Amino acid sequence: MRAGVELPSVWNDLRGQIEEFIEIMQQHVQSDYDISEIPRAQRRAKAKPLSYYSSFNDRNAGIAAAYQTGGYTMKAIAGEFWLHYVTVSRIVEKNWGMIYFIKT
């Protein structure tokens, strides 16, 4: 332990190492990625109100369409349609993969 007393502290040069590391990492990130834009495919339009889906002539189509927007949970849909969420789950499962074209 006494031999290390007169040696320079290991912390003296640490700050420069951190700054150099940060600079290298920032250059790497800036050169490889442009995170300022989100691709259009990853953007989701705001879901219409649940009352819109409850006005469908086919109740099950309305339930499936509401869930497929990604904007509502099964519990929220169940509340709008006065159903149990398990019933909503079964309806969604039976109608999964069907595409409902909804005018926006």
C-alpha positions in Angstrom: 0.0 0.0 0.0 2.8 2.4 0.8 4.4 1.9 -2.6 1.3 3.3 -4.3 1.1 6.5 -2.1 3.6 8.4 -4.2 2.2 7.2 -7.6 -0.2 9.5 -9.4 -3.9 8.9 -8.8 -5.7 6.7 -11.3 -8.5 9.3 -11.3 -6.4 12.2 -12.7 -6.7 11.1 -16.4 -10.1 9.6 -16.1 -12.0 12.7 -17.3 -10.2 12.9 -20.6 -10.9 9.2 -21.2 -14.7 9.7 -20.7 -14.8 12.8 -23.0 -12.9 10.9 -25.7 -15.3 7.9 -25.4 -18.4 10.2 -25.5 -17.0 11.9 -28.6 -16.4 8.6 -30.4 -19.8 7.3 -29.5 -21.6 10.5 -30.6 -19.8 10.4 -34.0 -20.8 6.7 -34.4 -24.4 7.4 -33.7 -24.6 10.5 -35.8 -23.0 8.9 -38.8 -25.0 5.7 -38.7 -28.5 6.7 -37.7 -30.9 9.5 -38.4 -33.4 9.3 -35.5 -35.1 12.6 -36.3 -37.7 10.9 -38.5 -40.1 8.1 -37.8 -41.0 6.0 -40.9 -44.5 6.5 -42.1 -45.1 2.7 -41.7 -44.4 3.0 -37.9 -46.8 5.9 -37.4 -50.4 5.1 -36.3 -53.3 7.3 -37.0 -55.4 8.3 -34.0 -58.2 5.8 -33.5 -61.7 6.9 -33.9 -63.9 7.0 -30.8 -65.3 3.7 -29.7 -68.8 5.1 -30.3 -67.9 5.0 -34.0 -67.2 1.3 -33.9 -70.3 0.5 -31.8 -72.5 2.1 -34.6 -71.4 -0.7 -37.1 -74.3 -2.7 -38.4 -72.3 -5.9 -37.7 -71.4 -5.7 -34.0 -68.5 -8.2 -34.3 -67.1 -6.3 -37.2 -67.1 -3.2 -35.1 -65.4 -4.9 -32.2 -62.7 -6.4 -34.5 -62.1 -3.1 -36.3 -61.8 -1.3 -33.0 -59.3 -3.7 -31.6 -57.3 -3.8 -34.9 -56.7 -0.1 -34.7 -54.4 -0.8 -31.8 -55.8 2.1 -29.9 -58.1 0.3 -27.5 -57.7 -2.6 -25.1 -60.2 -5.4 -25.0 -61.4 -4.2 -21.7 -62.2 -0.7 -23.1 -64.0 -2.3 -26.1 -66.0 -4.6 -23.8 -67.1 -1.6 -21.8 -68.4 0.2 -24.9 -70.3 -2.9 -26.2 -71.5 -4.0 -22.7 -69.7 -7.3 -23.0 -67.3 -9.3 -20.9 -63.7 -8.9 -22.2 -63.4 -12.6 -22.7 -66.3 -12.3 -25.2 -64.5 -9.5 -27.0 -61.4 -11.7 -27.1 -63.3 -14.6 -28.7 -64.8 -12.2 -31.3 -61.4 -10.7 -32.1 -59.9 -14.2 -32.4 -62.6 -15.3 -34.8 -62.3 -12.2 -36.9 -58.5 -11.9 -36.8 -57.0 -11.4 -40.2 -60.1 -9.9 -41.7 -59.5 -6.5 -43.0 -62.0 -3.8 -42.4 -61.7 -0.8 -44.6 -62.8 2.2 -42.6 -63.1 5.6 -44.2 -61.1 8.2 -42.3 
